[in-house]
Amino acid sequence: MFVAGKICIIVKNNSVQKNMLLLYHEIGCIINEYKVWGNKFIDNLAPDIRIAFPDSKGYSVRKLKYMAKFAAAYPDREFVQTVSAQIL
């Protein structure tokens, strides 16, 4: 039973990781779409997210920039979904 419980936790964690990967890609695509608004767009977006979602973490300026770079490097959502499906 102990091993089955560990496997269940791993599967759930991988599912969360897949969803986070897709979420980060989607956020990165949105950021890249609106980057034309100026250099301070991401700098202003991070505090806006903190205000709108006070319980959420992981949306600092640095991480938002990483999300944008990730989406720019892999613009095809289907590719990201295929790769994330291989995580499990």
C-alpha positions as CSV (number, residue, x, y, z in Angstrom):
1,M,0.0,0.0,0.0
2,F,2.9,2.4,0.8
3,V,4.4,2.0,-2.7
4,A,1.0,2.5,-4.4
5,G,0.5,5.7,-2.4
6,K,3.9,7.0,-3.6
7,I,3.1,6.2,-7.2
8,C,-0.2,8.0,-6.9
9,I,1.5,11.1,-5.5
10,I,4.1,11.0,-8.4
11,V,1.3,10.7,-11.0
12,K,-0.6,13.6,-9.4
13,N,2.6,15.7,-9.2
14,N,3.4,15.0,-12.9
15,S,-0.2,16.0,-13.8
16,V,0.3,19.2,-12.0
17,Q,3.7,19.8,-13.7
18,K,2.1,19.2,-17.1
19,N,-0.7,21.7,-16.3
20,M,1.8,24.3,-15.1
21,L,4.0,23.9,-18.2
22,L,0.9,24.5,-20.4
23,L,-0.1,27.4,-18.2
24,Y,3.3,29.0,-18.3
25,H,3.4,28.6,-22.1
26,E,-0.1,30.2,-22.4
27,I,1.0,33.1,-20.2
28,G,4.2,33.5,-22.1
29,C,2.2,33.7,-25.4
30,I,-0.1,36.4,-24.0
31,I,2.9,38.4,-22.7
32,N,4.6,38.2,-26.1
33,E,1.4,39.3,-27.8
34,Y,1.2,42.5,-25.7
35,K,4.9,43.2,-25.4
36,V,4.5,45.9,-28.0
37,W,2.9,48.0,-25.3
38,G,6.4,48.8,-24.1
39,N,9.3,47.7,-22.0
40,K,7.5,48.1,-18.7
41,F,4.7,45.8,-19.6
42,I,6.0,42.8,-17.7
43,D,7.2,45.1,-14.8
44,N,3.6,46.3,-14.4
45,L,2.0,42.9,-15.0
46,A,3.7,41.2,-12.1
47,P,2.1,43.4,-9.4
48,D,-1.2,43.4,-11.2
49,I,-1.2,39.6,-11.0
50,R,-0.3,39.8,-7.3
51,I,-3.2,42.1,-6.7
52,A,-5.7,40.1,-8.7
53,F,-4.5,36.7,-7.3
54,P,-3.0,37.3,-3.8
55,D,-2.8,33.6,-3.0
56,S,-0.8,32.8,-6.1
57,K,2.9,32.6,-6.1
58,G,5.5,32.3,-8.9
59,Y,4.6,35.3,-11.0
60,S,7.6,37.6,-10.4
61,V,9.0,39.8,-13.1
62,R,11.8,37.3,-13.6
63,K,9.5,34.3,-14.0
64,L,7.2,36.2,-16.3
65,K,10.2,37.0,-18.5
66,Y,11.1,33.3,-18.5
67,M,7.6,32.4,-19.5
68,A,7.8,34.8,-22.4
69,K,11.1,33.4,-23.5
70,F,9.8,29.9,-23.3
71,A,6.8,30.7,-25.4
72,A,9.0,32.5,-28.0
73,A,11.3,29.5,-28.2
74,Y,8.4,27.1,-28.6
75,P,5.5,29.0,-30.2
76,D,3.6,25.8,-31.3
77,R,1.2,24.9,-28.5
78,E,0.7,21.4,-29.9
79,F,4.5,20.8,-29.6
80,V,4.4,21.8,-26.0
81,Q,1.4,19.6,-25.3
82,T,3.1,16.7,-27.0
83,V,6.3,17.2,-24.9
84,S,4.3,17.6,-21.7
85,A,2.4,14.4,-22.4
86,Q,5.7,12.6,-22.3
87,I,6.5,13.8,-18.7
88,L,4.5,10.9,-17.2
